[in-house]
Amino acid sequence: LSLEGFVNVYESELREGKFWGIAHDLAVMGEALPDAGVFESRYDRMYCSASLHPFAVLDTVSTVPCPNKSEPSDHLPIAASFVPR
């Protein structure tokens, strides 16, 4: 990977709002960004048609920043079971 390619990867991540990837890389290199606390938000959604009713929902929450040793992704799992209406 050339230096230009390397810079392009980081610029692309910044344009796409993937700041956590860069923050992680900086932390690994010993240049951690100041701790601003755990970011809390909800991005992942699950939709169903009007003919289905959600029966059970798994909504995973993490109290520590992700990715981490126990949760290697910044996307936490969601799941649901549906029954016909």
Residue pairs with C-beta under 8 A, 6 or more apart in sequence:
1 9
10 22
13 19
13 21
13 22
14 22
20 65
20 67
20 74
23 32
23 33
24 67
26 32
26 33
27 33
38 62
38 63
38 64
38 65
39 65
44 75
44 76
44 78
46 78
46 80
48 54
48 80
48 82
50 85
51 84
51 85
52 82
52 83
52 84
52 85
53 82
53 83
53 84
53 85
54 80
54 81
54 82
55 80
55 81
55 82
55 83
56 80
56 81
57 78
57 79
57 80
58 77
58 78
58 79
58 80
59 78
60 76
60 77
60 78
61 76
62 68
62 71
62 76
66 73
66 74
66 76
67 73
67 74
